[in-house]
Amino acid sequence: MIPAANMGVMGVVASPVLADAASSLQSFVRAFVSIYVLLILAWVILSWVRLPYSRTAAAVQRFLDEVVGPYIGLFRGRIPTLGPLDLSPVVAVVVLLVAAELANRLIEALL
């Protein structure tokens, strides 16, 4: 009897190599999303706190603006604010987590 863990789409037996590749790809997606969520959190915190000018702080802020800014920009202006609070980073994180979960389920289904 073939274990259910090795069964792929439509009952076809998945090879251990494909199963390992799927597991590795799912781990990559989880790690990427975790790091990106941390970058969003750092971007939010640095937008609240004004640090004294230094080249290092400016470089970090510029990096975060270039990496996180375009993704947050997809939601900014479309999500209403609650007074001074911008909810677009919260919505962006939720969308990112849902997309990662969907991607991992798709990887599992295909491989």
PDB file as gemmi writes it, atoms N, CA and C in Angstrom:
CRYST1    1.000    1.000    1.000  90.00  90.00  90.00 P 1                      
ATOM      1  N   MET A   1       0.839  -1.179   0.000  1.00  0.00           N  
ATOM      2  CA  MET A   1       0.000   0.000   0.000  1.00  0.00           C  
ATOM      3  C   MET A   1       0.884   1.242   0.000  1.00  0.00           C  
ATOM      4  N   ILE A   2       0.552   2.220  -0.818  1.00  0.00           N  
ATOM      5  CA  ILE A   2       1.304   3.461  -0.930  1.00  0.00           C  
ATOM      6  C   ILE A   2       0.792   4.448   0.118  1.00  0.00           C  
ATOM      7  N   PRO A   3       1.699   5.025   0.928  1.00  0.00           N  
ATOM      8  CA  PRO A   3       1.237   5.991   1.934  1.00  0.00           C  
ATOM      9  C   PRO A   3       0.558   7.185   1.274  1.00  0.00           C  
ATOM     10  N   ALA A   4      -0.445   7.731   1.967  1.00  0.00           N  
ATOM     11  CA  ALA A   4      -1.210   8.865   1.432  1.00  0.00           C  
ATOM     12  C   ALA A   4      -0.334  10.095   1.244  1.00  0.00           C  
ATOM     13  N   ALA A   5       0.749  10.211   2.020  1.00  0.00           N  
ATOM     14  CA  ALA A   5       1.642  11.372   1.901  1.00  0.00           C  
ATOM     15  C   ALA A   5       2.344  11.393   0.549  1.00  0.00           C  
ATOM     16  N   ASN A   6       2.488  10.227  -0.097  1.00  0.00           N  
ATOM     17  CA  ASN A   6       3.161  10.165  -1.392  1.00  0.00           C  
ATOM     18  C   ASN A   6       2.193  10.225  -2.562  1.00  0.00           C  
ATOM     19  N   MET A   7       0.923  10.442  -2.281  1.00  0.00           N  
ATOM     20  CA  MET A   7      -0.068  10.526  -3.342  1.00  0.00           C  
ATOM     21  C   MET A   7      -0.171  11.970  -3.813  1.00  0.00           C  
ATOM     22  N   GLY A   8      -0.073  12.188  -5.107  1.00  0.00           N  
ATOM     23  CA  GLY A   8      -0.158  13.525  -5.679  1.00  0.00           C  
ATOM     24  C   GLY A   8      -1.536  13.787  -6.247  1.00  0.00           C  
ATOM     25  N   VAL A   9      -1.590  14.632  -7.253  1.00  0.00           N  
ATOM     26  CA  VAL A   9      -2.841  14.991  -7.909  1.00  0.00           C  
ATOM     27  C   VAL A   9      -3.410  13.758  -8.602  1.00  0.00           C  
ATOM     28  N   MET A  10      -4.686  13.523  -8.431  1.00  0.00           N  
ATOM     29  CA  MET A  10      -5.432  12.431  -9.065  1.00  0.00           C  
ATOM     30  C   MET A  10      -4.850  11.061  -8.714  1.00  0.00           C  
ATOM     31  N   GLY A  11      -4.291  10.916  -7.511  1.00  0.00           N  
ATOM     32  CA  GLY A  11      -3.844   9.618  -7.041  1.00  0.00           C  
ATOM     33  C   GLY A  11      -2.539   9.134  -7.643  1.00  0.00           C  
ATOM     34  N   VAL A  12      -1.818   9.970  -8.350  1.00  0.00           N  
ATOM     35  CA  VAL A  12      -0.540   9.578  -8.928  1.00  0.00           C  
ATOM     36  C   VAL A  12       0.507   9.609  -7.825  1.00  0.00           C  
ATOM     37  N   VAL A  13       1.375   8.607  -7.813  1.00  0.00           N  
ATOM     38  CA  VAL A  13       2.396   8.527  -6.782  1.00  0.00           C  
ATOM     39  C   VAL A  13       3.456   9.603  -7.025  1.00  0.00           C  
ATOM     40  N   ALA A  14       3.703  10.420  -5.988  1.00  0.00           N  
ATOM     41  CA  ALA A  14       4.731  11.458  -6.078  1.00  0.00           C  
ATOM     42  C   ALA A  14       6.055  10.860  -5.623  1.00  0.00           C  
ATOM     43  N   SER A  15       7.096  11.175  -6.342  1.00  0.00           N  
ATOM     44  CA  SER A  15       8.402  10.648  -5.976  1.00  0.00           C  
ATOM     45  C   SER A  15       8.919  11.379  -4.749  1.00  0.00           C  
ATOM     46  N   PRO A  16       9.807  10.750  -4.006  1.00  0.00           N  
ATOM     47  CA  PRO A  16      10.378  11.425  -2.836  1.00  0.00           C  
ATOM     48  C   PRO A  16      11.119  12.713  -3.200  1.00  0.00           C  
ATOM     49  N   VAL A  17      11.681  12.754  -4.399  1.00  0.00           N  
ATOM     50  CA  VAL A  17      12.379  13.966  -4.829  1.00  0.00           C  
ATOM     51  C   VAL A  17      11.398  15.117  -4.995  1.00  0.00           C  
ATOM     52  N   LEU A  18      10.242  14.853  -5.619  1.00  0.00           N  
ATOM     53  CA  LEU A  18       9.223  15.898  -5.765  1.00  0.00           C  
ATOM     54  C   LEU A  18       8.658  16.313  -4.422  1.00  0.00           C  
ATOM     55  N   ALA A  19       8.454  15.348  -3.533  1.00  0.00           N  
ATOM     56  CA  ALA A  19       7.939  15.669  -2.203  1.00  0.00           C  
ATOM     57  C   ALA A  19       8.930  16.548  -1.451  1.00  0.00           C  
ATOM     58  N   ASP A  20      10.223  16.250  -1.589  1.00  0.00           N  
ATOM     59  CA  ASP A  20      11.254  17.054  -0.943  1.00  0.00           C  
ATOM     60  C   ASP A  20      11.321  18.445  -1.567  1.00  0.00           C  
ATOM     61  N   ALA A  21      11.178  18.517  -2.880  1.00  0.00           N  
ATOM     62  CA  ALA A  21      11.184  19.820  -3.559  1.00  0.00           C  
ATOM     63  C   ALA A  21       9.990  20.657  -3.121  1.00  0.00           C  
ATOM     64  N   ALA A  22       8.831  20.029  -2.988  1.00  0.00           N  
ATOM     65  CA  ALA A  22       7.638  20.749  -2.544  1.00  0.00           C  
ATOM     66  C   ALA A  22       7.825  21.258  -1.120  1.00  0.00           C  
ATOM     67  N   SER A  23       8.370  20.426  -0.268  1.00  0.00           N  
ATOM     68  CA  SER A  23       8.608  20.828   1.118  1.00  0.00           C  
ATOM     69  C   SER A  23       9.611  21.980   1.185  1.00  0.00           C  
ATOM     70  N   SER A  24      10.654  21.900   0.379  1.00  0.00           N  
ATOM     71  CA  SER A  24      11.649  22.975   0.351  1.00  0.00           C  
ATOM     72  C   SER A  24      11.044  24.274  -0.173  1.00  0.00           C  
ATOM     73  N   LEU A  25      10.225  24.178  -1.197  1.00  0.00           N  
ATOM     74  CA  LEU A  25       9.577  25.360  -1.756  1.00  0.00           C  
ATOM     75  C   LEU A  25       8.605  25.981  -0.758  1.00  0.00           C  
ATOM     76  N   GLN A  26       7.872  25.150  -0.044  1.00  0.00           N  
ATOM     77  CA  GLN A  26       6.966  25.662   0.985  1.00  0.00           C  
ATOM     78  C   GLN A  26       7.744  26.334   2.113  1.00  0.00           C  
ATOM     79  N   SER A  27       8.867  25.768   2.499  1.00  0.00           N  
ATOM     80  CA  SER A  27       9.706  26.380   3.535  1.00  0.00           C  
ATOM     81  C   SER A  27      10.245  27.723   3.067  1.00  0.00           C  
ATOM     82  N   PHE A  28      10.628  27.805   1.792  1.00  0.00           N  
ATOM     83  CA  PHE A  28      11.110  29.077   1.238  1.00  0.00           C  
ATOM     84  C   PHE A  28      10.014  30.136   1.283  1.00  0.00           C  
ATOM     85  N   VAL A  29       8.796  29.759   0.893  1.00  0.00           N  
ATOM     86  CA  VAL A  29       7.682  30.710   0.906  1.00  0.00           C  
ATOM     87  C   VAL A  29       7.441  31.208   2.325  1.00  0.00           C  
ATOM     88  N   ARG A  30       7.443  30.291   3.304  1.00  0.00           N  
ATOM     89  CA  ARG A  30       7.235  30.691   4.699  1.00  0.00           C  
ATOM     90  C   ARG A  30       8.344  31.633   5.174  1.00  0.00           C  
ATOM     91  N   ALA A  31       9.587  31.314   4.861  1.00  0.00           N  
ATOM     92  CA  ALA A  31      10.713  32.152   5.289  1.00  0.00           C  
ATOM     93  C   ALA A  31      10.655  33.525   4.627  1.00  0.00           C  
ATOM     94  N   PHE A  32      10.366  33.559   3.328  1.00  0.00           N  
ATOM     95  CA  PHE A  32      10.282  34.830   2.599  1.00  0.00           C  
ATOM     96  C   PHE A  32       9.196  35.721   3.193  1.00  0.00           C  
ATOM     97  N   VAL A  33       8.030  35.148   3.447  1.00  0.00           N  
ATOM     98  CA  VAL A  33       6.919  35.923   3.988  1.00  0.00           C  
ATOM     99  C   VAL A  33       7.244  36.397   5.405  1.00  0.00           C  
ATOM    100  N   SER A  34       7.861  35.557   6.207  1.00  0.00           N  
ATOM    101  CA  SER A  34       8.230  35.958   7.563  1.00  0.00           C  
ATOM    102  C   SER A  34       9.199  37.136   7.549  1.00  0.00           C  
ATOM    103  N   ILE A  35      10.195  37.071   6.701  1.00  0.00           N  
ATOM    104  CA  ILE A  35      11.166  38.164   6.606  1.00  0.00           C  
ATOM    105  C   ILE A  35      10.493  39.431   6.092  1.00  0.00           C  
ATOM    106  N   TYR A  36       9.626  39.300   5.112  1.00  0.00           N  
ATOM    107  CA  TYR A  36       8.958  40.480   4.557  1.00  0.00           C  
ATOM    108  C   TYR A  36       8.019  41.120   5.582  1.00  0.00           C  
ATOM    109  N   VAL A  37       7.345  40.300   6.390  1.00  0.00           N  
ATOM    110  CA  VAL A  37       6.498  40.846   7.450  1.00  0.00           C  
ATOM    111  C   VAL A  37       7.352  41.600   8.466  1.00  0.00           C  
ATOM    112  N   LEU A  38       8.513  41.067   8.807  1.00  0.00           N  
ATOM    113  CA  LEU A  38       9.428  41.778   9.716  1.00  0.00           C  
ATOM    114  C   LEU A  38       9.899  43.098   9.110  1.00  0.00           C  
ATOM    115  N   LEU A  39      10.163  43.117   7.808  1.00  0.00           N  
ATOM    116  CA  LEU A  39      10.548  44.364   7.145  1.00  0.00           C  
ATOM    117  C   LEU A  39       9.413  45.382   7.188  1.00  0.00           C  
ATOM    118  N   ILE A  40       8.179  44.925   7.003  1.00  0.00           N  
ATOM    119  CA  ILE A  40       7.029  45.829   7.094  1.00  0.00           C  
ATOM    120  C   ILE A  40       6.917  46.385   8.515  1.00  0.00           C  
ATOM    121  N   LEU A  41       7.102  45.531   9.507  1.00  0.00           N  
ATOM    122  CA  LEU A  41       7.048  45.974  10.898  1.00  0.00           C  
ATOM    123  C   LEU A  41       8.135  47.012  11.180  1.00  0.00           C  
ATOM    124  N   ALA A  42       9.342  46.770  10.714  1.00  0.00           N  
ATOM    125  CA  ALA A  42      10.434  47.732  10.903  1.00  0.00           C  
ATOM    126  C   ALA A  42      10.110  49.045  10.194  1.00  0.00           C  
ATOM    127  N   TRP A  43       9.533  48.965   9.004  1.00  0.00           N  
ATOM    128  CA  TRP A  43       9.162  50.164   8.251  1.00  0.00           C  
ATOM    129  C   TRP A  43       8.132  50.988   9.018  1.00  0.00           C  
ATOM    130  N   VAL A  44       7.135  50.301   9.611  1.00  0.00           N  
ATOM    131  CA  VAL A  44       6.098  50.986  10.389  1.00  0.00           C  
ATOM    132  C   VAL A  44       6.709  51.645  11.621  1.00  0.00           C  
ATOM    133  N   ILE A  45       7.540  50.909  12.339  1.00  0.00           N  
ATOM    134  CA  ILE A  45       8.152  51.466  13.552  1.00  0.00           C  
ATOM    135  C   ILE A  45       9.027  52.662  13.222  1.00  0.00           C  
ATOM    136  N   LEU A  46       9.816  52.572  12.161  1.00  0.00           N  
ATOM    137  CA  LEU A  46      10.676  53.697  11.792  1.00  0.00           C  
ATOM    138  C   LEU A  46       9.873  54.881  11.258  1.00  0.00           C  
ATOM    139  N   SER A  47       8.653  54.641  10.805  1.00  0.00           N  
ATOM    140  CA  SER A  47       7.833  55.773  10.373  1.00  0.00           C  
ATOM    141  C   SER A  47       7.243  56.513  11.574  1.00  0.00           C  
ATOM    142  N   TRP A  48       7.143  55.848  12.717  1.00  0.00           N  
ATOM    143  CA  TRP A  48       6.644  56.480  13.928  1.00  0.00           C  
ATOM    144  C   TRP A  48       7.740  57.212  14.693  1.00  0.00           C  
ATOM    145  N   VAL A  49       8.956  56.653  14.676  1.00  0.00           N  
ATOM    146  CA  VAL A  49      10.058  57.171  15.479  1.00  0.00           C  
ATOM    147  C   VAL A  49      11.016  57.938  14.582  1.00  0.00           C  
ATOM    148  N   ARG A  50      11.335  59.135  14.975  1.00  0.00           N  
ATOM    149  CA  ARG A  50      12.308  59.929  14.226  1.00  0.00           C  
ATOM    150  C   ARG A  50      13.666  59.787  14.887  1.00  0.00           C  
ATOM    151  N   LEU A  51      14.570  59.159  14.192  1.00  0.00           N  
ATOM    152  CA  LEU A  51      15.926  58.986  14.694  1.00  0.00           C  
ATOM    153  C   LEU A  51      16.776  60.182  14.293  1.00  0.00           C  
ATOM    154  N   PRO A  52      17.794  60.497  15.109  1.00  0.00           N  
ATOM    155  CA  PRO A  52      18.705  61.558  14.682  1.00  0.00           C  
ATOM    156  C   PRO A  52      19.402  61.131  13.395  1.00  0.00           C  
ATOM    157  N   TYR A  53      19.724  62.103  12.569  1.00  0.00           N  
ATOM    158  CA  TYR A  53      20.303  61.772  11.269  1.00  0.00           C  
ATOM    159  C   TYR A  53      21.643  61.078  11.427  1.00  0.00           C  
ATOM    160  N   SER A  54      21.782  60.000  10.729  1.00  0.00           N  
ATOM    161  CA  SER A  54      23.068  59.320  10.567  1.00  0.00           C  
ATOM    162  C   SER A  54      23.021  58.627   9.215  1.00  0.00           C  
ATOM    163  N   ARG A  55      24.167  58.385   8.664  1.00  0.00           N  
ATOM    164  CA  ARG A  55      24.207  57.722   7.351  1.00  0.00           C  
ATOM    165  C   ARG A  55      23.600  56.328   7.421  1.00  0.00           C  
ATOM    166  N   THR A  56      23.864  55.620   8.507  1.00  0.00           N  
ATOM    167  CA  THR A  56      23.350  54.258   8.654  1.00  0.00           C  
ATOM    168  C   THR A  56      21.821  54.260   8.746  1.00  0.00           C  
ATOM    169  N   ALA A  57      21.272  55.133   9.595  1.00  0.00           N  
ATOM    170  CA  ALA A  57      19.816  55.194   9.736  1.00  0.00           C  
ATOM    171  C   ALA A  57      19.167  55.609   8.420  1.00  0.00           C  
ATOM    172  N   ALA A  58      19.774  56.549   7.717  1.00  0.00           N  
ATOM    173  CA  ALA A  58      19.229  56.985   6.433  1.00  0.00           C  
ATOM    174  C   ALA A  58      19.272  55.846   5.414  1.00  0.00           C  
ATOM    175  N   ALA A  59      20.350  55.063   5.433  1.00  0.00           N  
ATOM    176  CA  ALA A  59      20.462  53.940   4.497  1.00  0.00           C  
ATOM    177  C   ALA A  59      19.425  52.872   4.806  1.00  0.00           C  
ATOM    178  N   VAL A  60      19.206  52.596   6.091  1.00  0.00           N  
ATOM    179  CA  VAL A  60      18.202  51.605   6.482  1.00  0.00           C  
ATOM    180  C   VAL A  60      16.814  52.083   6.075  1.00  0.00           C  
ATOM    181  N   GLN A  61      16.519  53.359   6.348  1.00  0.00           N  
ATOM    182  CA  GLN A  61      15.210  53.908   5.975  1.00  0.00           C  
ATOM    183  C   GLN A  61      15.002  53.879   4.467  1.00  0.00           C  
ATOM    184  N   ARG A  62      16.026  54.211   3.712  1.00  0.00           N  
ATOM    185  CA  ARG A  62      15.932  54.194   2.252  1.00  0.00           C  
ATOM    186  C   ARG A  62      15.703  52.765   1.749  1.00  0.00           C  
ATOM    187  N   PHE A  63      16.435  51.802   2.332  1.00  0.00           N  
ATOM    188  CA  PHE A  63      16.264  50.399   1.957  1.00  0.00           C  
ATOM    189  C   PHE A  63      14.828  49.937   2.214  1.00  0.00           C  
ATOM    190  N   LEU A  64      14.317  50.250   3.412  1.00  0.00           N  
ATOM    191  CA  LEU A  64      12.949  49.840   3.743  1.00  0.00           C  
ATOM    192  C   LEU A  64      11.934  50.514   2.835  1.00  0.00           C  
ATOM    193  N   ASP A  65      12.155  51.791   2.520  1.00  0.00           N  
ATOM    194  CA  ASP A  65      11.240  52.488   1.614  1.00  0.00           C  
ATOM    195  C   ASP A  65      11.231  51.849   0.231  1.00  0.00           C  
ATOM    196  N   GLU A  66      12.390  51.424  -0.236  1.00  0.00           N  
ATOM    197  CA  GLU A  66      12.478  50.828  -1.574  1.00  0.00           C  
ATOM    198  C   GLU A  66      11.920  49.410  -1.616  1.00  0.00           C  
ATOM    199  N   VAL A  67      12.058  48.678  -0.515  1.00  0.00           N  
ATOM    200  CA  VAL A  67      11.614  47.280  -0.500  1.00  0.00           C  
ATOM    201  C   VAL A  67      10.141  47.160  -0.112  1.00  0.00           C  
ATOM    202  N   VAL A  68       9.723  47.908   0.891  1.00  0.00           N  
ATOM    203  CA  VAL A  68       8.368  47.775   1.425  1.00  0.00           C  
ATOM    204  C   VAL A  68       7.404  48.778   0.795  1.00  0.00           C  
ATOM    205  N   GLY A  69       7.896  49.958   0.467  1.00  0.00           N  
ATOM    206  CA  GLY A  69       7.047  51.033  -0.038  1.00  0.00           C  
ATOM    207  C   GLY A  69       6.162  50.666  -1.216  1.00  0.00           C  
ATOM    208  N   PRO A  70       6.686  50.039  -2.266  1.00  0.00           N  
ATOM    209  CA  PRO A  70       5.827  49.703  -3.404  1.00  0.00           C  
ATOM    210  C   PRO A  70       4.684  48.738  -3.048  1.00  0.00           C  
ATOM    211  N   TYR A  71       4.962  47.779  -2.183  1.00  0.00           N  
ATOM    212  CA  TYR A  71       3.902  46.832  -1.798  1.00  0.00           C  
ATOM    213  C   TYR A  71       2.842  47.531  -0.956  1.00  0.00           C  
ATOM    214  N   ILE A  72       3.256  48.326   0.010  1.00  0.00           N  
ATOM    215  CA  ILE A  72       2.299  49.065   0.839  1.00  0.00           C  
ATOM    216  C   ILE A  72       1.520  50.060  -0.026  1.00  0.00           C  
ATOM    217  N   GLY A  73       2.180  50.602  -1.044  1.00  0.00           N  
ATOM    218  CA  GLY A  73       1.534  51.563  -1.938  1.00  0.00           C  
ATOM    219  C   GLY A  73       0.333  50.977  -2.673  1.00  0.00           C  
ATOM    220  N   LEU A  74       0.317  49.659  -2.851  1.00  0.00           N  
ATOM    221  CA  LEU A  74      -0.837  49.012  -3.475  1.00  0.00           C  
ATOM    222  C   LEU A  74      -2.105  49.189  -2.649  1.00  0.00           C  
ATOM    223  N   PHE A  75      -1.949  49.307  -1.335  1.00  0.00           N  
ATOM    224  CA  PHE A  75      -3.089  49.381  -0.428  1.00  0.00           C  
ATOM    225  C   PHE A  75      -3.354  50.795   0.068  1.00  0.00           C  
ATOM    226  N   ARG A  76      -2.330  51.630   0.063  1.00  0.00           N  
ATOM    227  CA  ARG A  76      -2.479  52.986   0.573  1.00  0.00           C  
ATOM    228  C   ARG A  76      -3.404  53.777  -0.339  1.00  0.00           C  
ATOM    229  N   GLY A  77      -4.341  54.493   0.261  1.00  0.00           N  
ATOM    230  CA  GLY A  77      -5.302  55.270  -0.506  1.00  0.00           C  
ATOM    231  C   GLY A  77      -6.562  54.485  -0.822  1.00  0.00           C  
ATOM    232  N   ARG A  78      -6.461  53.163  -0.844  1.00  0.00           N  
ATOM    233  CA  ARG A  78      -7.635  52.321  -1.089  1.00  0.00           C  
ATOM    234  C   ARG A  78      -8.285  51.888   0.229  1.00  0.00           C  
ATOM    235  N   ILE A  79      -7.477  51.886   1.296  1.00  0.00           N  
ATOM    236  CA  ILE A  79      -7.952  51.512   2.614  1.00  0.00           C  
ATOM    237  C   ILE A  79      -8.173  52.792   3.412  1.00  0.00           C  
ATOM    238  N   PRO A  80      -9.377  52.986   3.952  1.00  0.00           N  
ATOM    239  CA  PRO A  80      -9.615  54.219   4.713  1.00  0.00           C  
ATOM    240  C   PRO A  80      -8.789  54.232   6.005  1.00  0.00           C  
ATOM    241  N   THR A  81      -8.405  55.421   6.430  1.00  0.00           N  
ATOM    242  CA  THR A  81      -7.637  55.561   7.667  1.00  0.00           C  
ATOM    243  C   THR A  81      -8.593  55.748   8.839  1.00  0.00           C  
ATOM    244  N   LEU A  82      -8.099  55.439  10.011  1.00  0.00           N  
ATOM    245  CA  LEU A  82      -8.847  55.691  11.241  1.00  0.00           C  
ATOM    246  C   LEU A  82      -8.172  56.863  11.943  1.00  0.00           C  
ATOM    247  N   GLY A  83      -8.575  58.048  11.555  1.00  0.00           N  
ATOM    248  CA  GLY A  83      -7.926  59.242  12.092  1.00  0.00           C  
ATOM    249  C   GLY A  83      -6.492  59.296  11.611  1.00  0.00           C  
ATOM    250  N   PRO A  84      -5.544  59.341  12.542  1.00  0.00           N  
ATOM    251  CA  PRO A  84      -4.139  59.381  12.134  1.00  0.00           C  
ATOM    252  C   PRO A  84      -3.545  57.999  11.823  1.00  0.00           C  
ATOM    253  N   LEU A  85      -4.308  56.938  12.069  1.00  0.00           N  
ATOM    254  CA  LEU A  85      -3.790  55.583  11.852  1.00  0.00           C  
ATOM    255  C   LEU A  85      -4.031  55.117  10.421  1.00  0.00           C  
ATOM    256  N   ASP A  86      -2.946  54.714   9.780  1.00  0.00           N  
ATOM    257  CA  ASP A  86      -3.015  54.153   8.433  1.00  0.00           C  
ATOM    258  C   ASP A  86      -3.077  52.633   8.559  1.00  0.00           C  
ATOM    259  N   LEU A  87      -4.151  52.037   8.101  1.00  0.00           N  
ATOM    260  CA  LEU A  87      -4.334  50.590   8.236  1.00  0.00           C  
ATOM    261  C   LEU A  87      -3.770  49.800   7.058  1.00  0.00           C  
ATOM    262  N   SER A  88      -3.204  50.476   6.078  1.00  0.00           N  
ATOM    263  CA  SER A  88      -2.708  49.751   4.903  1.00  0.00           C  
ATOM    264  C   SER A  88      -1.612  48.740   5.235  1.00  0.00           C  
ATOM    265  N   PRO A  89      -0.684  48.986   6.185  1.00  0.00           N  
ATOM    266  CA  PRO A  89       0.280  47.926   6.506  1.00  0.00           C  
ATOM    267  C   PRO A  89      -0.373  46.684   7.112  1.00  0.00           C  
ATOM    268  N   VAL A  90      -1.418  46.869   7.896  1.00  0.00           N  
ATOM    269  CA  VAL A  90      -2.114  45.725   8.498  1.00  0.00           C  
ATOM    270  C   VAL A  90      -2.779  44.899   7.403  1.00  0.00           C  
ATOM    271  N   VAL A  91      -3.462  45.565   6.503  1.00  0.00           N  
ATOM    272  CA  VAL A  91      -4.124  44.866   5.397  1.00  0.00           C  
ATOM    273  C   VAL A  91      -3.078  44.192   4.500  1.00  0.00           C  
ATOM    274  N   ALA A  92      -1.964  44.870   4.270  1.00  0.00           N  
ATOM    275  CA  ALA A  92      -0.898  44.305   3.433  1.00  0.00           C  
ATOM    276  C   ALA A  92      -0.337  43.024   4.049  1.00  0.00           C  
ATOM    277  N   VAL A  93      -0.155  43.006   5.363  1.00  0.00           N  
ATOM    278  CA  VAL A  93       0.361  41.808   6.034  1.00  0.00           C  
ATOM    279  C   VAL A  93      -0.660  40.678   5.950  1.00  0.00           C  
ATOM    280  N   VAL A  94      -1.925  40.982   6.173  1.00  0.00           N  
ATOM    281  CA  VAL A  94      -2.962  39.949   6.098  1.00  0.00           C  
ATOM    282  C   VAL A  94      -3.035  39.365   4.685  1.00  0.00           C  
ATOM    283  N   VAL A  95      -3.004  40.219   3.672  1.00  0.00           N  
ATOM    284  CA  VAL A  95      -3.036  39.748   2.278  1.00  0.00           C  
ATOM    285  C   VAL A  95      -1.806  38.890   1.977  1.00  0.00           C  
ATOM    286  N   LEU A  96      -0.653  39.301   2.480  1.00  0.00           N  
ATOM    287  CA  LEU A  96       0.582  38.540   2.264  1.00  0.00           C  
ATOM    288  C   LEU A  96       0.495  37.164   2.919  1.00  0.00           C  
ATOM    289  N   LEU A  97      -0.017  37.098   4.138  1.00  0.00           N  
ATOM    290  CA  LEU A  97      -0.143  35.807   4.827  1.00  0.00           C  
ATOM    291  C   LEU A  97      -1.146  34.890   4.137  1.00  0.00           C  
ATOM    292  N   VAL A  98      -2.254  35.442   3.678  1.00  0.00           N  
ATOM    293  CA  VAL A  98      -3.256  34.633   2.963  1.00  0.00           C  
ATOM    294  C   VAL A  98      -2.673  34.133   1.639  1.00  0.00           C  
ATOM    295  N   ALA A  99      -1.970  35.007   0.921  1.00  0.00           N  
ATOM    296  CA  ALA A  99      -1.360  34.605  -0.352  1.00  0.00           C  
ATOM    297  C   ALA A  99      -0.315  33.509  -0.134  1.00  0.00           C  
ATOM    298  N   ALA A 100       0.453  33.612   0.936  1.00  0.00           N  
ATOM    299  CA  ALA A 100       1.457  32.584   1.229  1.00  0.00           C  
ATOM    300  C   ALA A 100       0.798  31.250   1.531  1.00  0.00           C  
ATOM    301  N   GLU A 101      -0.293  31.281   2.286  1.00  0.00           N  
ATOM    302  CA  GLU A 101      -1.000  30.046   2.598  1.00  0.00           C  
ATOM    303  C   GLU A 101      -1.593  29.424   1.335  1.00  0.00           C  
ATOM    304  N   LEU A 102      -2.166  30.251   0.471  1.00  0.00           N  
ATOM    305  CA  LEU A 102      -2.700  29.740  -0.798  1.00  0.00           C  
ATOM    306  C   LEU A 102      -1.595  29.160  -1.673  1.00  0.00           C  
ATOM    307  N   ALA A 103      -0.455  29.848  -1.718  1.00  0.00           N  
ATOM    308  CA  ALA A 103       0.670  29.344  -2.515  1.00  0.00           C  
ATOM    309  C   ALA A 103       1.160  28.005  -1.979  1.00  0.00           C  
ATOM    310  N   ASN A 104       1.257  27.872  -0.655  1.00  0.00           N  
ATOM    311  CA  ASN A 104       1.712  26.606  -0.080  1.00  0.00           C  
ATOM    312  C   ASN A 104       0.715  25.482  -0.343  1.00  0.00           C  
ATOM    313  N   ARG A 105      -0.561  25.778  -0.302  1.00  0.00           N  
ATOM    314  CA  ARG A 105      -1.563  24.741  -0.602  1.00  0.00           C  
ATOM    315  C   ARG A 105      -1.518  24.363  -2.084  1.00  0.00           C  
ATOM    316  N   LEU A 106      -1.270  25.330  -2.949  1.00  0.00           N  
ATOM    317  CA  LEU A 106      -1.147  25.049  -4.377  1.00  0.00           C  
ATOM    318  C   LEU A 106       0.086  24.187  -4.647  1.00  0.00           C  
ATOM    319  N   ILE A 107       1.190  24.506  -3.995  1.00  0.00           N  
ATOM    320  CA  ILE A 107       2.411  23.696  -4.151  1.00  0.00           C  
ATOM    321  C   ILE A 107       2.146  22.275  -3.697  1.00  0.00           C  
ATOM    322  N   GLU A 108       1.459  22.126  -2.579  1.00  0.00           N  
ATOM    323  CA  GLU A 108       1.144  20.799  -2.057  1.00  0.00           C  
ATOM    324  C   GLU A 108       0.245  20.028  -3.013  1.00  0.00           C  
ATOM    325  N   ALA A 109      -0.710  20.715  -3.617  1.00  0.00           N  
ATOM    326  CA  ALA A 109      -1.637  20.042  -4.526  1.00  0.00           C  
ATOM    327  C   ALA A 109      -0.956  19.639  -5.837  1.00  0.00           C  
ATOM    328  N   LEU A 110      -0.039  20.480  -6.319  1.00  0.00           N  
ATOM    329  CA  LEU A 110       0.602  20.196  -7.599  1.00  0.00           C  
ATOM    330  C   LEU A 110       1.726  19.179  -7.488  1.00  0.00           C  
ATOM    331  N   LEU A 111       2.432  19.205  -6.397  1.00  0.00           N  
ATOM    332  CA  LEU A 111       3.563  18.283  -6.252  1.00  0.00           C  
ATOM    333  C   LEU A 111       3.204  17.297  -5.191  1.00  0.00           C  
TER     334      LEU A 111                                                      
END                                                                             
